[in-house]
């Protein structure tokens, strides 16, 4: 009978066999439960799902655990948990360990190689379930709570089924050959999984190939699993996962392939990749070798066969090990050869837990003490060790006579120290200039005898001849126990001190808690590498370190970029730069590497970023006649992904393209839209689209620049399309951002080398302007205003970058929360930035305190990073603070709320000011777009209250963003906006005198201002005098009512009259007087009229200087009998404000006033200016979903109906009243306020000559 018939018959029974795959049986009921600690009545045996009580730990810390001891090794597929029934005590997150013997534990890891934190419960009663992607094969399961609510309380159930191991063991010469010549594999998808254990770091596990070049090679290379694949192309894809796989523990391996997509998992650590080449099918028609290969084959790195055990091997759903154990006679009969050929394999696994006597030293105080054969004149010791520590004792032996030898590690090197009889001093053998603390197994042998010593490391011997005599003593100390020397941390195996391998007895072990037998339990903390951006990882037994040299990044895990994000950012960090050649990192801490650009900075604040390529020189093309047959790919100094980010963030970009031709056509124009466009030459956009326009033209035009402008040499649309026998050119700039940069040039119609047709082209660099990352700015003008961004998964590693400016001392900049975790960045006290967070281990805080104010209304940069090792904050690129993560498991930040900018999640502790350039893990967040969409208390751009210049009279505005404050110290006014007059009512004998204190003042350019109102046609307003030099300046109302300025600055006396109008009509007037041009010009401006300027002939500036000014007089001086009558205000002379000084609370002694009546402050009839109050913004009500509203309506329909009836009646009443009001009598009336003023030449004349008169209140004096 045909063999294929049996296969078909077997396939028909597969659905029945599938029933045996059910693996969801509860396992805890038949298991034993123990715990690290427990409360009375809440013991570990109460921790069963749906029980009335639960297990509760006696202490709430990260060292508590609950252990489930199954009756035997099981296949565990999922776990379900609860808290303590009807309480608020439950576990919200936990990790899982598993073991075969209860001593050697392995951590359940996620696809990223990090210990996986399983989400727990959200309340005490609801069951939370977690599935294991790769089932756990173990007898012991340990649950370690990492987060909890109130108290660690837990009920659980494990689900799974019996585990039946199908094993095969291999020696160095073993292998299994599976025949594929008759039934080849030709698959688009494959699935391989198995378990293995070994003590050898290199081995060939599986190999097969096809006659078309396909192959698959799975091998151990330096204790890492390596998969090499080829689908028939000349390109091999290599993937590597795992480390320390030669520790004699069981490891799970799984390979999944879907066409060119491959997933490689080792112990649940996952690596996804795409197989190189264009083929999708794996064709194997040679033998499939398992456990070894008879000869060297393509794709192999390991040169030795596998030594160890393999368990439950499945290939595309077929259980291979049972098949190879039970020979298929029909297959052998039909094909005249067995399907499986086994060579030196065994069905049992002899490599037990103590196969190589492996020992782990977890503490430096632990060591072994073996008895020695005494009085031996030759001593040989050997061992294999594995460690990440640079120091530690390997073997120490004290001789029977005086002296000893010590085999030890120092800075990773293997050394021997010997002190013996007849040997002067200590002898140190240090012949190996290699570091051996690399986590690999190293074999060491040391022999000491009469006058000779030999040290061998990894079979490399170093012999030394010395005068020495030894006699063995009583004991050998292994791993430590030597006073003054650090103990060993790491693993040892195959220890021999008396000629054979020793297995330590309990009495030979010192510091038993720090020793693990039959396993190597050191951890490779660098696999997968926690160092980002190609940083080099190295470690010791406690932690890893990252060497970030040459990566362009810094920090504990090489996460923070050292290069600016753009040329604009560089310009802000380095003001005053004109040109710089730098590297920029467009995605910040993202995966893209930095690339070189040239930055140019201009006086108008424009910034150009110039990206070069390798084809900027002029290139000649000849001999390519077919359309686009010449192909030039443009290779830039950055990848296309980098360039797209730079271009998209720029305001605009351009690239100049130049084409010269000799009889060679460019576009073959004209080409109307209703005809096919068939150019000879074109360029390709960044999206790989052939473009139909040339530089200087428009997309879709099919023209060059001359065709668009109508300046071509012929009626063609490009100069080069004329085909003339002379050199012509078409050039211009490409400026459509979405098409840039030019990715490829295609040129044709250049004939042959003999026909005279030629072309030359030049493509300039890509030039981009601006960076909209700094235009993405918003203003928070209300303290409780916020912008909500989507949830930010900070996880184990992440960073936040932003810039802010503010005038407030305190405020929350960003905030996000989870059930217990949170992050918060705040400004505190105006000089401190604080990063607070919690990741399950209590509140943590990093603060940077600056020596300068951060609320100075200038931009400041903030970088916040939290990774597996530390949290740190960098302010303004220089001020740094770091906080090391506490010991124990590093927990991911679990945040569930929106990422809130501008205040806390509860809209408290709000920030008022501007924030821009917010980047989360290098990704720009669109704050501006959200503000433009309409947000309460937030607006796009950085716009403060002072931007509208609310402070009048040159008052200084202090920005508050939600408010402003006017500083009127340097004005002659007061009030909230510096608009309140400070004046004095003057009688004929009133005088105000100000004596300039200190060194007398000399000026070459004065600024004088006086406000006044009077009805008297004469009066002294203000004067400046010097008794020393006799110089003076006075401003007065002349007898005719005009303004008169008189001065003598030493060169001659001058008197100038402002005679255009009179100023004694009782109106308020504002006079400004100032000199310029080194004192040669005097300008007077009255009110809003045109100023008048007088020019004087002063030979030198010294002639025009007003020297030694001593006094300022207002109203009159001491030589006058009568002074000004009226009101004077807003008096200022440069930075001197006499009236303001006189009426201030602490009046200086330098200002005095004389009058027969009481002198008091007057506002001279000018009402202070006040702005209308701004309409207060109110926070909109929270959005409520339609389902919730419908629920409310249905629950309260009667109440709502009554309310609606009342509202309807109220509206009717309001409508009636409004109608009555609108129907009242309306009419017109005529006033006479402006009679007689319709032909007035100016405002003052109108007031004085109108029929009704001006409304001036004359001051009256009452005498009693």
Secondary structure, 3 states (H helix, E strand, C coil): CCHHHHHHHHHHCHHHHHHHHCCCEECHHHCEEEECCCECCECHHHCECCCCCCEECCCCCCCCCEEEEEEEEEEEEEEEEECCCCCCCEEEEEEEEEECCCCCCEECECCCCCECCEECCCCCCCCEEEEEEEEEEEEEEEEEEEEEECCCEEEEEEEEEECCCCEEEECCCCEEEECCCCCCEEECEEEEEEEEEECCCCEEEEEEECCCCCEEEEEEECCEEEEEEECCCCCCEEEEECCCCCCCCCEEEEEEEECCEEEEEECCEEEEEECCCCCCCEEECCCEEECCCCCCCCCCCCCCECCEEEEEEEECCEEHHHHHHCCCHHHHHHHCCCCEEEECCECCCCCCCCCCCCEEECCCCCEEEEECCCCCCCEEEEEEEECCCCCEEEEEEECCCCCEEEEEEECCEEEEEEECECCCCCEEECCCCCCCCCCCCEEEEEEEECCEEEEEECCEEEEEECCCECCCCCEEEECCCCCCCCCCCEEEEEEECCCCECCCCHHHEECHHHEEECCCCCCCCCCCCCCCCCCEEEECCCCEEEECCCCCEECCCCCEECCCCCHHHHHHHCCCCCEEEEEECCCCCCCCCCEEEEEEECCCCCEEEEECECCCCCEEECCCCCCCCEEEECCECCCHHHHHHHHHHCCEEEEEEEEEEEECCCCCCCCCCCCCCCCCCEEECCCCCECCCCCCCCCCCCCCHHHHHCCCCCCCCCHHHHCCCCEEEEEEEECCHHHCCCCEEEECCCCCCCCCCEEEEEECCEEEECCCCCCCEEEECCCCCCEEECCCCCECCEEEEEEEEECCCCEEEEEEECCCCEEEEEEECCCEEEEEEECCCCEEEEEEECCCCCCCCCCEEEEEEECCCEEEEEECCCEEEEEECCCCCCCCECCCCCEEECCCCCCCCCCCEEEEEEEECCEECCHHHHHHCCECCEEECCCCHHHHCCCCCCCEEEECCCCEEEECCCCCCECCCCCECCEEEECCCCEEEEECCCCCEEECCCEEEEEEECCCCCEEEEEEECCCCCCEEEEEECCCCCEEEEEECCCCEEEEEECCCCCCCCCCEEEEEEEECCCCEEEEEECCCCCEEEECCCCCHHHHCEEEECEEEECCCCCCCCCCCEEEEEEEECCECHHHHHHCCCCCCCEEEECCCCCCEECCCCCCCCCCCCCCCCCCCCCCCHHHHHHHHHHCHHHHHHHHHHHHHHHHHHHHHHHHHHCCCCCCCCCCCCCCCCCCCCHHHHHHHCCCCCCCCCCCCCCC
